[in-house]
C-alpha cells in the first residue's frame, strides 16, 4: 500500500505542475493576451502577469480534480 501511495504522490506532481499548469496554463494565458490585444486594442504585455497567474491556477485546479477522480477510480477498481 505504501508503494502505491508513493506512486500517486509523484504522479500528482507530474500531472498538476508540468502537464496542467505549465503545458496548459501558460499557452492559454498567452493566447488570451494575443486575442485581447487584437480584439480590444490593448497592449500585448498589459496584464500578462495576471493572466499567467489566473490561467495557471485554473489549470492546476482542474488538474487536481482530474487526478483525484483518477485516484478514486483506481481505488474503486481495487475493491
mmCIF file of the N, C-alpha and C atoms, coordinates in Angstrom:
data_MODEL
# 
_entry.id   MODEL 
# 
loop_
_atom_site.group_PDB 
_atom_site.id 
_atom_site.type_symbol 
_atom_site.label_atom_id 
_atom_site.label_alt_id 
_atom_site.label_comp_id 
_atom_site.label_asym_id 
_atom_site.label_entity_id 
_atom_site.label_seq_id 
_atom_site.pdbx_PDB_ins_code 
_atom_site.Cartn_x 
_atom_site.Cartn_y 
_atom_site.Cartn_z 
_atom_site.occupancy 
_atom_site.B_iso_or_equiv 
_atom_site.pdbx_formal_charge 
_atom_site.auth_seq_id 
_atom_site.auth_comp_id 
_atom_site.auth_asym_id 
_atom_site.auth_atom_id 
_atom_site.pdbx_PDB_model_num 
ATOM 1   N N  . UNK A 1 1  ? 0.823   -1.197 0.000   1.00 0.00 ? 1  UNK A N  1 
ATOM 2   C CA . UNK A 1 1  ? 0.000   0.000  0.000   1.00 0.00 ? 1  UNK A CA 1 
ATOM 3   C C  . UNK A 1 1  ? 0.869   1.265  0.000   1.00 0.00 ? 1  UNK A C  1 
ATOM 4   N N  . UNK A 1 2  ? 1.970   1.231  0.731   1.00 0.00 ? 2  UNK A N  1 
ATOM 5   C CA . UNK A 1 2  ? 2.862   2.381  0.800   1.00 0.00 ? 2  UNK A CA 1 
ATOM 6   C C  . UNK A 1 2  ? 3.463   2.705  -0.569  1.00 0.00 ? 2  UNK A C  1 
ATOM 7   N N  . UNK A 1 3  ? 3.775   1.677  -1.329  1.00 0.00 ? 3  UNK A N  1 
ATOM 8   C CA . UNK A 1 3  ? 4.361   1.878  -2.655  1.00 0.00 ? 3  UNK A CA 1 
ATOM 9   C C  . UNK A 1 3  ? 3.341   2.506  -3.605  1.00 0.00 ? 3  UNK A C  1 
ATOM 10  N N  . UNK A 1 4  ? 2.087   2.102  -3.489  1.00 0.00 ? 4  UNK A N  1 
ATOM 11  C CA . UNK A 1 4  ? 1.034   2.674  -4.325  1.00 0.00 ? 4  UNK A CA 1 
ATOM 12  C C  . UNK A 1 4  ? 0.846   4.147  -3.993  1.00 0.00 ? 4  UNK A C  1 
ATOM 13  N N  . UNK A 1 5  ? 0.854   4.496  -2.697  1.00 0.00 ? 5  UNK A N  1 
ATOM 14  C CA . UNK A 1 5  ? 0.691   5.890  -2.288  1.00 0.00 ? 5  UNK A CA 1 
ATOM 15  C C  . UNK A 1 5  ? 1.850   6.738  -2.790  1.00 0.00 ? 5  UNK A C  1 
ATOM 16  N N  . UNK A 1 6  ? 3.067   6.193  -2.744  1.00 0.00 ? 6  UNK A N  1 
ATOM 17  C CA . UNK A 1 6  ? 4.226   6.925  -3.234  1.00 0.00 ? 6  UNK A CA 1 
ATOM 18  C C  . UNK A 1 6  ? 4.118   7.188  -4.728  1.00 0.00 ? 6  UNK A C  1 
ATOM 19  N N  . UNK A 1 7  ? 3.596   6.209  -5.468  1.00 0.00 ? 7  UNK A N  1 
ATOM 20  C CA . UNK A 1 7  ? 3.414   6.388  -6.903  1.00 0.00 ? 7  UNK A CA 1 
ATOM 21  C C  . UNK A 1 7  ? 2.393   7.487  -7.185  1.00 0.00 ? 7  UNK A C  1 
ATOM 22  N N  . UNK A 1 8  ? 1.312   7.528  -6.420  1.00 0.00 ? 8  UNK A N  1 
ATOM 23  C CA . UNK A 1 8  ? 0.309   8.563  -6.612  1.00 0.00 ? 8  UNK A CA 1 
ATOM 24  C C  . UNK A 1 8  ? 0.859   9.937  -6.269  1.00 0.00 ? 8  UNK A C  1 
ATOM 25  N N  . UNK A 1 9  ? 1.714   10.050 -5.247  1.00 0.00 ? 9  UNK A N  1 
ATOM 26  C CA . UNK A 1 9  ? 2.276   11.340 -4.874  1.00 0.00 ? 9  UNK A CA 1 
ATOM 27  C C  . UNK A 1 9  ? 3.189   11.894 -5.960  1.00 0.00 ? 9  UNK A C  1 
ATOM 28  N N  . UNK A 1 10 ? 3.970   11.028 -6.609  1.00 0.00 ? 10 UNK A N  1 
ATOM 29  C CA . UNK A 1 10 ? 4.817   11.517 -7.686  1.00 0.00 ? 10 UNK A CA 1 
ATOM 30  C C  . UNK A 1 10 ? 4.002   11.832 -8.934  1.00 0.00 ? 10 UNK A C  1 
ATOM 31  N N  . UNK A 1 11 ? 2.912   11.115 -9.146  1.00 0.00 ? 11 UNK A N  1 
ATOM 32  C CA . UNK A 1 11 ? 2.098   11.381 -10.327 1.00 0.00 ? 11 UNK A CA 1 
ATOM 33  C C  . UNK A 1 11 ? 1.303   12.677 -10.183 1.00 0.00 ? 11 UNK A C  1 
ATOM 34  N N  . UNK A 1 12 ? 0.926   13.036 -8.973  1.00 0.00 ? 12 UNK A N  1 
ATOM 35  C CA . UNK A 1 12 ? 0.186   14.286 -8.791  1.00 0.00 ? 12 UNK A CA 1 
ATOM 36  C C  . UNK A 1 12 ? 1.092   15.473 -9.121  1.00 0.00 ? 12 UNK A C  1 
ATOM 37  N N  . UNK A 1 13 ? 2.348   15.410 -8.713  1.00 0.00 ? 13 UNK A N  1 
ATOM 38  C CA . UNK A 1 13 ? 3.286   16.488 -9.033  1.00 0.00 ? 13 UNK A CA 1 
ATOM 39  C C  . UNK A 1 13 ? 3.473   16.604 -10.536 1.00 0.00 ? 13 UNK A C  1 
ATOM 40  N N  . UNK A 1 14 ? 3.666   15.458 -11.185 1.00 0.00 ? 14 UNK A N  1 
ATOM 41  C CA . UNK A 1 14 ? 3.915   15.461 -12.621 1.00 0.00 ? 14 UNK A CA 1 
ATOM 42  C C  . UNK A 1 14 ? 2.691   15.952 -13.387 1.00 0.00 ? 14 UNK A C  1 
ATOM 43  N N  . UNK A 1 15 ? 1.513   15.489 -13.008 1.00 0.00 ? 15 UNK A N  1 
ATOM 44  C CA . UNK A 1 15 ? 0.318   15.857 -13.758 1.00 0.00 ? 15 UNK A CA 1 
ATOM 45  C C  . UNK A 1 15 ? -0.090  17.303 -13.517 1.00 0.00 ? 15 UNK A C  1 
ATOM 46  N N  . UNK A 1 16 ? -0.109  17.711 -12.272 1.00 0.00 ? 16 UNK A N  1 
ATOM 47  C CA . UNK A 1 16 ? -0.611  19.052 -11.982 1.00 0.00 ? 16 UNK A CA 1 
ATOM 48  C C  . UNK A 1 16 ? 0.390   20.130 -12.376 1.00 0.00 ? 16 UNK A C  1 
ATOM 49  N N  . UNK A 1 17 ? 1.623   19.988 -11.943 1.00 0.00 ? 17 UNK A N  1 
ATOM 50  C CA . UNK A 1 17 ? 2.577   21.066 -12.189 1.00 0.00 ? 17 UNK A CA 1 
ATOM 51  C C  . UNK A 1 17 ? 3.020   21.126 -13.643 1.00 0.00 ? 17 UNK A C  1 
ATOM 52  N N  . UNK A 1 18 ? 3.426   20.001 -14.179 1.00 0.00 ? 18 UNK A N  1 
ATOM 53  C CA . UNK A 1 18 ? 4.014   20.026 -15.517 1.00 0.00 ? 18 UNK A CA 1 
ATOM 54  C C  . UNK A 1 18 ? 2.951   19.995 -16.607 1.00 0.00 ? 18 UNK A C  1 
ATOM 55  N N  . UNK A 1 19 ? 2.065   19.015 -16.545 1.00 0.00 ? 19 UNK A N  1 
ATOM 56  C CA . UNK A 1 19 ? 1.102   18.874 -17.632 1.00 0.00 ? 19 UNK A CA 1 
ATOM 57  C C  . UNK A 1 19 ? 0.035   19.959 -17.625 1.00 0.00 ? 19 UNK A C  1 
ATOM 58  N N  . UNK A 1 20 ? -0.460  20.291 -16.449 1.00 0.00 ? 20 UNK A N  1 
ATOM 59  C CA . UNK A 1 20 ? -1.574  21.233 -16.407 1.00 0.00 ? 20 UNK A CA 1 
ATOM 60  C C  . UNK A 1 20 ? -1.121  22.683 -16.278 1.00 0.00 ? 20 UNK A C  1 
ATOM 61  N N  . UNK A 1 21 ? -0.349  22.980 -15.253 1.00 0.00 ? 21 UNK A N  1 
ATOM 62  C CA . UNK A 1 21 ? -0.003  24.382 -15.020 1.00 0.00 ? 21 UNK A CA 1 
ATOM 63  C C  . UNK A 1 21 ? 0.947   24.934 -16.082 1.00 0.00 ? 21 UNK A C  1 
ATOM 64  N N  . UNK A 1 22 ? 1.949   24.164 -16.444 1.00 0.00 ? 22 UNK A N  1 
ATOM 65  C CA . UNK A 1 22 ? 2.923   24.686 -17.411 1.00 0.00 ? 22 UNK A CA 1 
ATOM 66  C C  . UNK A 1 22 ? 2.500   24.439 -18.855 1.00 0.00 ? 22 UNK A C  1 
ATOM 67  N N  . UNK A 1 23 ? 2.033   23.231 -19.154 1.00 0.00 ? 23 UNK A N  1 
ATOM 68  C CA . UNK A 1 23 ? 1.725   22.897 -20.550 1.00 0.00 ? 23 UNK A CA 1 
ATOM 69  C C  . UNK A 1 23 ? 0.388   23.456 -21.017 1.00 0.00 ? 23 UNK A C  1 
ATOM 70  N N  . UNK A 1 24 ? -0.524  23.724 -20.089 1.00 0.00 ? 24 UNK A N  1 
ATOM 71  C CA . UNK A 1 24 ? -1.813  24.283 -20.489 1.00 0.00 ? 24 UNK A CA 1 
ATOM 72  C C  . UNK A 1 24 ? -1.995  25.728 -20.051 1.00 0.00 ? 24 UNK A C  1 
ATOM 73  N N  . UNK A 1 25 ? -1.581  26.042 -18.846 1.00 0.00 ? 25 UNK A N  1 
ATOM 74  C CA . UNK A 1 25 ? -1.819  27.377 -18.295 1.00 0.00 ? 25 UNK A CA 1 
ATOM 75  C C  . UNK A 1 25 ? -1.096  28.481 -19.034 1.00 0.00 ? 25 UNK A C  1 
ATOM 76  N N  . UNK A 1 26 ? 0.172   28.284 -19.311 1.00 0.00 ? 26 UNK A N  1 
ATOM 77  C CA . UNK A 1 26 ? 0.962   29.325 -19.980 1.00 0.00 ? 26 UNK A CA 1 
ATOM 78  C C  . UNK A 1 26 ? 0.505   29.560 -21.418 1.00 0.00 ? 26 UNK A C  1 
ATOM 79  N N  . UNK A 1 27 ? 0.319   28.513 -22.247 1.00 0.00 ? 27 UNK A N  1 
ATOM 80  C CA . UNK A 1 27 ? -0.144  28.792 -23.617 1.00 0.00 ? 27 UNK A CA 1 
ATOM 81  C C  . UNK A 1 27 ? -1.530  29.434 -23.676 1.00 0.00 ? 27 UNK A C  1 
ATOM 82  N N  . UNK A 1 28 ? -2.414  29.035 -22.770 1.00 0.00 ? 28 UNK A N  1 
ATOM 83  C CA . UNK A 1 28 ? -3.749  29.638 -22.768 1.00 0.00 ? 28 UNK A CA 1 
ATOM 84  C C  . UNK A 1 28 ? -3.668  31.103 -22.362 1.00 0.00 ? 28 UNK A C  1 
ATOM 85  N N  . UNK A 1 29 ? -2.829  31.419 -21.386 1.00 0.00 ? 29 UNK A N  1 
ATOM 86  C CA . UNK A 1 29 ? -2.661  32.824 -20.978 1.00 0.00 ? 29 UNK A CA 1 
ATOM 87  C C  . UNK A 1 29 ? -2.080  33.656 -22.112 1.00 0.00 ? 29 UNK A C  1 
ATOM 88  N N  . UNK A 1 30 ? -1.102  33.115 -22.806 1.00 0.00 ? 30 UNK A N  1 
ATOM 89  C CA . UNK A 1 30 ? -0.518  33.853 -23.935 1.00 0.00 ? 30 UNK A CA 1 
ATOM 90  C C  . UNK A 1 30 ? -1.525  34.022 -25.071 1.00 0.00 ? 30 UNK A C  1 
ATOM 91  N N  . UNK A 1 31 ? -2.291  32.998 -25.357 1.00 0.00 ? 31 UNK A N  1 
ATOM 92  C CA . UNK A 1 31 ? -3.332  33.096 -26.385 1.00 0.00 ? 31 UNK A CA 1 
ATOM 93  C C  . UNK A 1 31 ? -4.380  34.130 -25.999 1.00 0.00 ? 31 UNK A C  1 
ATOM 94  N N  . UNK A 1 32 ? -4.765  34.155 -24.733 1.00 0.00 ? 32 UNK A N  1 
ATOM 95  C CA . UNK A 1 32 ? -5.718  35.146 -24.253 1.00 0.00 ? 32 UNK A CA 1 
ATOM 96  C C  . UNK A 1 32 ? -5.175  36.562 -24.433 1.00 0.00 ? 32 UNK A C  1 
ATOM 97  N N  . UNK A 1 33 ? -3.893  36.759 -24.131 1.00 0.00 ? 33 UNK A N  1 
ATOM 98  C CA . UNK A 1 33 ? -3.295  38.078 -24.286 1.00 0.00 ? 33 UNK A CA 1 
ATOM 99  C C  . UNK A 1 33 ? -3.224  38.501 -25.751 1.00 0.00 ? 33 UNK A C  1 
ATOM 100 N N  . UNK A 1 34 ? -2.903  37.578 -26.628 1.00 0.00 ? 34 UNK A N  1 
ATOM 101 C CA . UNK A 1 34 ? -2.837  37.903 -28.055 1.00 0.00 ? 34 UNK A CA 1 
ATOM 102 C C  . UNK A 1 34 ? -4.232  38.253 -28.575 1.00 0.00 ? 34 UNK A C  1 
ATOM 103 N N  . UNK A 1 35 ? -5.231  37.459 -28.190 1.00 0.00 ? 35 UNK A N  1 
ATOM 104 C CA . UNK A 1 35 ? -6.597  37.758 -28.638 1.00 0.00 ? 35 UNK A CA 1 
ATOM 105 C C  . UNK A 1 35 ? -7.110  39.082 -28.081 1.00 0.00 ? 35 UNK A C  1 
ATOM 106 N N  . UNK A 1 36 ? -6.817  39.370 -26.815 1.00 0.00 ? 36 UNK A N  1 
ATOM 107 C CA . UNK A 1 36 ? -7.278  40.641 -26.257 1.00 0.00 ? 36 UNK A CA 1 
ATOM 108 C C  . UNK A 1 36 ? -6.508  41.812 -26.865 1.00 0.00 ? 36 UNK A C  1 
ATOM 109 N N  . UNK A 1 37 ? -5.282  41.571 -27.293 1.00 0.00 ? 37 UNK A N  1 
ATOM 110 C CA . UNK A 1 37 ? -4.516  42.623 -27.968 1.00 0.00 ? 37 UNK A CA 1 
ATOM 111 C C  . UNK A 1 37 ? -5.180  43.018 -29.282 1.00 0.00 ? 37 UNK A C  1 
ATOM 112 N N  . UNK A 1 38 ? -5.609  42.030 -30.054 1.00 0.00 ? 38 UNK A N  1 
ATOM 113 C CA . UNK A 1 38 ? -6.218  42.330 -31.350 1.00 0.00 ? 38 UNK A CA 1 
ATOM 114 C C  . UNK A 1 38 ? -7.681  42.735 -31.248 1.00 0.00 ? 38 UNK A C  1 
ATOM 115 N N  . UNK A 1 39 ? -8.413  42.167 -30.293 1.00 0.00 ? 39 UNK A N  1 
ATOM 116 C CA . UNK A 1 39 ? -9.840  42.469 -30.203 1.00 0.00 ? 39 UNK A CA 1 
ATOM 117 C C  . UNK A 1 39 ? -10.126 43.776 -29.479 1.00 0.00 ? 39 UNK A C  1 
ATOM 118 N N  . UNK A 1 40 ? -9.365  44.062 -28.428 1.00 0.00 ? 40 UNK A N  1 
ATOM 119 C CA . UNK A 1 40 ? -9.656  45.233 -27.604 1.00 0.00 ? 40 UNK A CA 1 
ATOM 120 C C  . UNK A 1 40 ? -8.584  46.314 -27.712 1.00 0.00 ? 40 UNK A C  1 
ATOM 121 N N  . UNK A 1 41 ? -7.609  46.125 -28.579 1.00 0.00 ? 41 UNK A N  1 
ATOM 122 C CA . UNK A 1 41 ? -6.548  47.099 -28.837 1.00 0.00 ? 41 UNK A CA 1 
ATOM 123 C C  . UNK A 1 41 ? -5.804  47.489 -27.558 1.00 0.00 ? 41 UNK A C  1 
ATOM 124 N N  . UNK A 1 42 ? -5.563  46.475 -26.722 1.00 0.00 ? 42 UNK A N  1 
ATOM 125 C CA . UNK A 1 42 ? -4.754  46.675 -25.525 1.00 0.00 ? 42 UNK A CA 1 
ATOM 126 C C  . UNK A 1 42 ? -3.309  46.331 -25.855 1.00 0.00 ? 42 UNK A C  1 
ATOM 127 N N  . UNK A 1 43 ? -2.406  46.769 -25.023 1.00 0.00 ? 43 UNK A N  1 
ATOM 128 C CA . UNK A 1 43 ? -1.002  46.418 -25.203 1.00 0.00 ? 43 UNK A CA 1 
ATOM 129 C C  . UNK A 1 43 ? -0.816  44.912 -25.027 1.00 0.00 ? 43 UNK A C  1 
ATOM 130 N N  . UNK A 1 44 ? 0.108   44.348 -25.763 1.00 0.00 ? 44 UNK A N  1 
ATOM 131 C CA . UNK A 1 44 ? 0.299   42.899 -25.731 1.00 0.00 ? 44 UNK A CA 1 
ATOM 132 C C  . UNK A 1 44 ? 0.738   42.423 -24.354 1.00 0.00 ? 44 UNK A C  1 
ATOM 133 N N  . UNK A 1 45 ? 1.529   43.206 -23.656 1.00 0.00 ? 45 UNK A N  1 
ATOM 134 C CA . UNK A 1 45 ? 2.021   42.793 -22.350 1.00 0.00 ? 45 UNK A CA 1 
ATOM 135 C C  . UNK A 1 45 ? 1.235   43.389 -21.188 1.00 0.00 ? 45 UNK A C  1 
ATOM 136 N N  . UNK A 1 46 ? 0.169   44.127 -21.471 1.00 0.00 ? 46 UNK A N  1 
ATOM 137 C CA . UNK A 1 46 ? -0.674  44.660 -20.401 1.00 0.00 ? 46 UNK A CA 1 
ATOM 138 C C  . UNK A 1 46 ? -1.457  43.518 -19.756 1.00 0.00 ? 46 UNK A C  1 
ATOM 139 N N  . UNK A 1 47 ? -1.190  43.264 -18.513 1.00 0.00 ? 47 UNK A N  1 
ATOM 140 C CA . UNK A 1 47 ? -1.928  42.234 -17.797 1.00 0.00 ? 47 UNK A CA 1 
ATOM 141 C C  . UNK A 1 47 ? -1.412  40.822 -18.005 1.00 0.00 ? 47 UNK A C  1 
ATOM 142 N N  . UNK A 1 48 ? -0.221  40.649 -18.548 1.00 0.00 ? 48 UNK A N  1 
ATOM 143 C CA . UNK A 1 48 ? 0.291   39.305 -18.788 1.00 0.00 ? 48 UNK A CA 1 
ATOM 144 C C  . UNK A 1 48 ? 0.544   38.580 -17.463 1.00 0.00 ? 48 UNK A C  1 
ATOM 145 N N  . UNK A 1 49 ? 0.974   39.303 -16.449 1.00 0.00 ? 49 UNK A N  1 
ATOM 146 C CA . UNK A 1 49 ? 1.223   38.683 -15.141 1.00 0.00 ? 49 UNK A CA 1 
ATOM 147 C C  . UNK A 1 49 ? -0.035  38.124 -14.524 1.00 0.00 ? 49 UNK A C  1 
ATOM 148 N N  . UNK A 1 50 ? -1.103  38.907 -14.559 1.00 0.00 ? 50 UNK A N  1 
ATOM 149 C CA . UNK A 1 50 ? -2.383  38.463 -14.012 1.00 0.00 ? 50 UNK A CA 1 
ATOM 150 C C  . UNK A 1 50 ? -2.919  37.283 -14.816 1.00 0.00 ? 50 UNK A C  1 
ATOM 151 N N  . UNK A 1 51 ? -2.798  37.357 -16.133 1.00 0.00 ? 51 UNK A N  1 
ATOM 152 C CA . UNK A 1 51 ? -3.281  36.260 -16.981 1.00 0.00 ? 51 UNK A CA 1 
ATOM 153 C C  . UNK A 1 51 ? -2.527  34.966 -16.686 1.00 0.00 ? 51 UNK A C  1 
ATOM 154 N N  . UNK A 1 52 ? -1.218  35.060 -16.545 1.00 0.00 ? 52 UNK A N  1 
ATOM 155 C CA . UNK A 1 52 ? -0.429  33.871 -16.237 1.00 0.00 ? 52 UNK A CA 1 
ATOM 156 C C  . UNK A 1 52 ? -0.839  33.264 -14.902 1.00 0.00 ? 52 UNK A C  1 
ATOM 157 N N  . UNK A 1 53 ? -1.010  34.096 -13.899 1.00 0.00 ? 53 UNK A N  1 
ATOM 158 C CA . UNK A 1 53 ? -1.388  33.604 -12.577 1.00 0.00 ? 53 UNK A CA 1 
ATOM 159 C C  . UNK A 1 53 ? -2.767  32.954 -12.616 1.00 0.00 ? 53 UNK A C  1 
ATOM 160 N N  . UNK A 1 54 ? -3.731  33.634 -13.196 1.00 0.00 ? 54 UNK A N  1 
ATOM 161 C CA . UNK A 1 54 ? -5.101  33.125 -13.209 1.00 0.00 ? 54 UNK A CA 1 
ATOM 162 C C  . UNK A 1 54 ? -5.218  31.837 -14.011 1.00 0.00 ? 54 UNK A C  1 
ATOM 163 N N  . UNK A 1 55 ? -4.648  31.805 -15.198 1.00 0.00 ? 55 UNK A N  1 
ATOM 164 C CA . UNK A 1 55 ? -4.796  30.614 -16.025 1.00 0.00 ? 55 UNK A CA 1 
ATOM 165 C C  . UNK A 1 55 ? -3.973  29.441 -15.504 1.00 0.00 ? 55 UNK A C  1 
ATOM 166 N N  . UNK A 1 56 ? -2.822  29.705 -14.890 1.00 0.00 ? 56 UNK A N  1 
ATOM 167 C CA . UNK A 1 56 ? -2.053  28.607 -14.302 1.00 0.00 ? 56 UNK A CA 1 
ATOM 168 C C  . UNK A 1 56 ? -2.757  28.042 -13.078 1.00 0.00 ? 56 UNK A C  1 
ATOM 169 N N  . UNK A 1 57 ? -3.342  28.895 -12.256 1.00 0.00 ? 57 UNK A N  1 
ATOM 170 C CA . UNK A 1 57 ? -4.090  28.398 -11.100 1.00 0.00 ? 57 UNK A CA 1 
ATOM 171 C C  . UNK A 1 57 ? -5.334  27.617 -11.526 1.00 0.00 ? 57 UNK A C  1 
ATOM 172 N N  . UNK A 1 58 ? -6.036  28.123 -12.521 1.00 0.00 ? 58 UNK A N  1 
ATOM 173 C CA . UNK A 1 58 ? -7.222  27.417 -13.001 1.00 0.00 ? 58 UNK A CA 1 
ATOM 174 C C  . UNK A 1 58 ? -6.847  26.064 -13.608 1.00 0.00 ? 58 UNK A C  1 
ATOM 175 N N  . UNK A 1 59 ? -5.760  26.016 -14.345 1.00 0.00 ? 59 UNK A N  1 
ATOM 176 C CA . UNK A 1 59 ? -5.312  24.756 -14.928 1.00 0.00 ? 59 UNK A CA 1 
ATOM 177 C C  . UNK A 1 59 ? -4.850  23.793 -13.844 1.00 0.00 ? 59 UNK A C  1 
ATOM 178 N N  . UNK A 1 60 ? -4.178  24.303 -12.824 1.00 0.00 ? 60 UNK A N  1 
ATOM 179 C CA . UNK A 1 60 ? -3.754  23.459 -11.712 1.00 0.00 ? 60 UNK A CA 1 
ATOM 180 C C  . UNK A 1 60 ? -4.920  22.910 -10.930 1.00 0.00 ? 60 UNK A C  1 
ATOM 181 N N  . UNK A 1 61 ? -5.938  23.727 -10.734 1.00 0.00 ? 61 UNK A N  1 
ATOM 182 C CA . UNK A 1 61 ? -7.133  23.276 -10.020 1.00 0.00 ? 61 UNK A CA 1 
ATOM 183 C C  . UNK A 1 61 ? -7.874  22.203 -10.805 1.00 0.00 ? 61 UNK A C  1 
ATOM 184 N N  . UNK A 1 62 ? -8.024  22.403 -12.098 1.00 0.00 ? 62 UNK A N  1 
ATOM 185 C CA . UNK A 1 62 ? -8.683  21.370 -12.904 1.00 0.00 ? 62 UNK A CA 1 
ATOM 186 C C  . UNK A 1 62 ? -7.838  20.103 -12.952 1.00 0.00 ? 62 UNK A C  1 
ATOM 187 N N  . UNK A 1 63 ? -6.519  20.239 -12.969 1.00 0.00 ? 63 UNK A N  1 
ATOM 188 C CA . UNK A 1 63 ? -5.641  19.080 -12.943 1.00 0.00 ? 63 UNK A CA 1 
ATOM 189 C C  . UNK A 1 63 ? -5.743  18.317 -11.643 1.00 0.00 ? 63 UNK A C  1 
ATOM 190 N N  . UNK A 1 64 ? -5.891  19.037 -10.523 1.00 0.00 ? 64 UNK A N  1 
ATOM 191 C CA . UNK A 1 64 ? -6.062  18.365 -9.236  1.00 0.00 ? 64 UNK A CA 1 
ATOM 192 C C  . UNK A 1 64 ? -7.341  17.537 -9.225  1.00 0.00 ? 64 UNK A C  1 
ATOM 193 N N  . UNK A 1 65 ? -8.429  18.098 -9.742  1.00 0.00 ? 65 UNK A N  1 
ATOM 194 C CA . UNK A 1 65 ? -9.687  17.347 -9.745  1.00 0.00 ? 65 UNK A CA 1 
ATOM 195 C C  . UNK A 1 65 ? -9.628  16.159 -10.697 1.00 0.00 ? 65 UNK A C  1 
ATOM 196 N N  . UNK A 1 66 ? -8.942  16.309 -11.818 1.00 0.00 ? 66 UNK A N  1 
ATOM 197 C CA . UNK A 1 66 ? -8.764  15.158 -12.722 1.00 0.00 ? 66 UNK A CA 1 
ATOM 198 C C  . UNK A 1 66 ? -7.939  14.075 -12.052 1.00 0.00 ? 66 UNK A C  1 
ATOM 199 N N  . UNK A 1 67 ? -6.883  14.462 -11.352 1.00 0.00 ? 67 UNK A N  1 
ATOM 200 C CA . UNK A 1 67 ? -6.049  13.486 -10.661 1.00 0.00 ? 67 UNK A CA 1 
ATOM 201 C C  . UNK A 1 67 ? -6.837  12.792 -9.558  1.00 0.00 ? 67 UNK A C  1 
ATOM 202 N N  . UNK A 1 68 ? -7.637  13.560 -8.801  1.00 0.00 ? 68 UNK A N  1 
ATOM 203 C CA . UNK A 1 68 ? -8.430  12.997 -7.709  1.00 0.00 ? 68 UNK A CA 1 
ATOM 204 C C  . UNK A 1 68 ? -9.447  11.998 -8.244  1.00 0.00 ? 68 UNK A C  1 
ATOM 205 N N  . UNK A 1 69 ? -10.071 12.290 -9.377  1.00 0.00 ? 69 UNK A N  1 
ATOM 206 C CA . UNK A 1 69 ? -11.018 11.345 -9.980  1.00 0.00 ? 69 UNK A CA 1 
ATOM 207 C C  . UNK A 1 69 ? -10.298 10.082 -10.436 1.00 0.00 ? 69 UNK A C  1 
ATOM 208 N N  . UNK A 1 70 ? -9.090  10.230 -10.949 1.00 0.00 ? 70 UNK A N  1 
ATOM 209 C CA . UNK A 1 70 ? -8.297  9.084  -11.385 1.00 0.00 ? 70 UNK A CA 1 
ATOM 210 C C  . UNK A 1 70 ? -7.939  8.192  -10.201 1.00 0.00 ? 70 UNK A C  1 
ATOM 211 N N  . UNK A 1 71 ? -7.548  8.791  -9.080  1.00 0.00 ? 71 UNK A N  1 
ATOM 212 C CA . UNK A 1 71 ? -7.209  8.026  -7.879  1.00 0.00 ? 71 UNK A CA 1 
ATOM 213 C C  . UNK A 1 71 ? -8.441  7.294  -7.349  1.00 0.00 ? 71 UNK A C  1 
ATOM 214 N N  . UNK A 1 72 ? -9.572  7.976  -7.315  1.00 0.00 ? 72 UNK A N  1 
ATOM 215 C CA . UNK A 1 72 ? -10.791 7.335  -6.834  1.00 0.00 ? 72 UNK A CA 1 
ATOM 216 C C  . UNK A 1 72 ? -11.209 6.183  -7.734  1.00 0.00 ? 72 UNK A C  1 
ATOM 217 N N  . UNK A 1 73 ? -11.005 6.316  -9.025  1.00 0.00 ? 73 UNK A N  1 
ATOM 218 C CA . UNK A 1 73 ? -11.351 5.247  -9.957  1.00 0.00 ? 73 UNK A CA 1 
ATOM 219 C C  . UNK A 1 73 ? -10.451 4.030  -9.735  1.00 0.00 ? 73 UNK A C  1 
ATOM 220 N N  . UNK A 1 74 ? -9.157  4.267  -9.510  1.00 0.00 ? 74 UNK A N  1 
ATOM 221 C CA . UNK A 1 74 ? -8.229  3.158  -9.266  1.00 0.00 ? 74 UNK A CA 1 
ATOM 222 C C  . UNK A 1 74 ? -8.565  2.472  -7.935  1.00 0.00 ? 74 UNK A C  1 
ATOM 223 N N  . UNK A 1 75 ? -8.887  3.263  -6.917  1.00 0.00 ? 75 UNK A N  1 
ATOM 224 C CA . UNK A 1 75 ? -9.250  2.677  -5.620  1.00 0.00 ? 75 UNK A CA 1 
ATOM 225 C C  . UNK A 1 75 ? -10.534 1.863  -5.723  1.00 0.00 ? 75 UNK A C  1 
ATOM 226 N N  . UNK A 1 76 ? -11.488 2.329  -6.494  1.00 0.00 ? 76 UNK A N  1 
ATOM 227 C CA . UNK A 1 76 ? -12.746 1.610  -6.671  1.00 0.00 ? 76 UNK A CA 1 
ATOM 228 C C  . UNK A 1 76 ? -12.533 0.298  -7.423  1.00 0.00 ? 76 UNK A C  1 
ATOM 229 N N  . UNK A 1 77 ? -11.610 0.273  -8.359  1.00 0.00 ? 77 UNK A N  1 
ATOM 230 C CA . UNK A 1 77 ? -11.344 -0.954 -9.107  1.00 0.00 ? 77 UNK A CA 1 
ATOM 231 C C  . UNK A 1 77 ? -10.640 -1.986 -8.240  1.00 0.00 ? 77 UNK A C  1 
ATOM 232 N N  . UNK A 1 78 ? -9.897  -1.566 -7.232  1.00 0.00 ? 78 UNK A N  1 
ATOM 233 C CA . UNK A 1 78 ? -9.186  -2.498 -6.365  1.00 0.00 ? 78 UNK A CA 1 
ATOM 234 C C  . UNK A 1 78 ? -10.093 -3.146 -5.332  1.00 0.00 ? 78 UNK A C  1 
ATOM 235 N N  . UNK A 1 79 ? -11.227 -2.550 -5.064  1.00 0.00 ? 79 UNK A N  1 
ATOM 236 C CA . UNK A 1 79 ? -12.142 -3.124 -4.045  1.00 0.00 ? 79 UNK A CA 1 
ATOM 237 C C  . UNK A 1 79 ? -12.913 -4.292 -4.561  1.00 0.00 ? 79 UNK A C  1 
# 
